[in-house]
Amino acid sequence: MEVLITKQFLPIGLEEAWEFFSNPGNLKEITPDSMGFDITSDYIDGEMYPGMIITYKVSPFLNIPLDWMTEITHVKKPYFFIDNQKIGPFTVWHHQHHFSETEGGVQMKDIVHYAAPLGVLGLPVEKTIIKKRVKNIFDYRYKILEEYFGN
């Protein structure tokens, strides 16, 4: 199991941060094009809630499209929400999104626990390719959010 923790300061209010990040429709904007990321759910408008299922198509490796389904398991507006993969490219994907007010803005923190498929056979791929790929997704997100919200 790998863990990735990222933090980013955004010069926006807590409510604005919540509105943006809790809207699954904004996820495509902050995901690299190379992921081939498309939301396939047709009911993503409205407020996020525990039990909400969101479906996607992703092409994380070799441009092969895969189905990805996540469930929003916990929501404490406007402070955090958690999504877990139900179907997708990982054996485990548990993503915590945390938001806290700080002077001049919001501190956003992502905590992702993930594991590659194939158990022990997947470990070499996880330690090399997948770990780098997941980090690149969040590095891209950091850059895009800096451009979108300023710093």
NORLIN-V25531 format. One record per backbone hydrogen bond with DSSP energy under -0.5 kcal/mol. CO is the residue of the C=O (numbers start at 1). NH is the residue of the N-H. E is the energy in kcal/mol with one decimal. If there is no record, write none. Layout:
BEGIN
{{CO NH E} {CO NH E}}
END
This chain:
BEGIN
{{2 114 -2.3} {4 112 -2.9} {6 110 -2.4} {8 108 -3.2} {10 12 -2.0} {10 106 -2.9} {13 17 -2.3} {14 18 -2.6} {15 19 -2.8} {16 20 -2.1} {17 21 -2.7} {18 22 -2.4} {20 23 -0.9} {22 24 -0.8} {23 26 -2.3} {24 27 -1.6} {26 30 -0.9} {27 30 -0.7} {28 31 -1.3} {32 35 -1.9} {33 36 -2.2} {35 59 -4.0} {38 57 -2.6} {49 52 -2.1} {52 72 -2.9} {54 70 -2.7} {55 40 -2.4} {55 41 -1.4} {56 68 -2.1} {57 38 -2.4} {58 66 -3.4} {61 64 -2.0} {63 65 -0.7} {66 58 -2.4} {68 56 -2.7} {69 86 -3.8} {69 87 -1.5} {70 54 -2.7} {71 73 -0.7} {71 84 -2.3} {72 51 -4.0} {74 82 -2.1} {76 79 -2.6} {76 80 -1.9} {79 99 -2.9} {80 76 -3.0} {81 97 -2.7} {82 73 -2.3} {82 74 -1.0} {83 95 -3.1} {84 71 -2.7} {87 69 -3.3} {89 117 -0.6} {92 115 -2.0} {93 85 -2.4} {94 96 -0.6} {94 113 -2.6} {95 83 -2.4} {96 98 -0.5} {96 111 -2.2} {97 81 -1.7} {98 109 -2.5} {100 107 -3.2} {102 105 -2.2} {105 102 -2.8} {106 10 -2.8} {106 108 -0.6} {107 100 -1.9} {108 8 -2.4} {109 98 -3.0} {110 6 -2.3} {111 96 -3.1} {111 113 -0.5} {112 4 -2.5} {112 114 -0.5} {113 94 -2.7} {114 2 -3.3} {115 91 -2.5} {115 92 -1.2} {118 121 -1.5} {118 122 -0.5} {119 122 -0.9} {119 123 -0.5} {120 123 -1.0} {122 126 -2.7} {123 127 -2.8} {124 128 -1.0} {125 129 -0.6} {125 130 -2.3} {126 131 -1.9} {128 132 -1.2} {129 133 -2.4} {130 134 -2.8} {131 135 -2.1} {132 136 -2.5} {133 137 -1.8} {134 138 -1.8} {135 139 -2.4} {136 140 -2.5} {137 141 -2.2} {138 142 -2.2} {139 143 -2.1} {140 144 -2.7} {141 145 -2.6} {142 146 -2.0} {143 147 -2.0} {144 148 -2.6} {145 149 -2.8} {146 150 -1.7}}
END
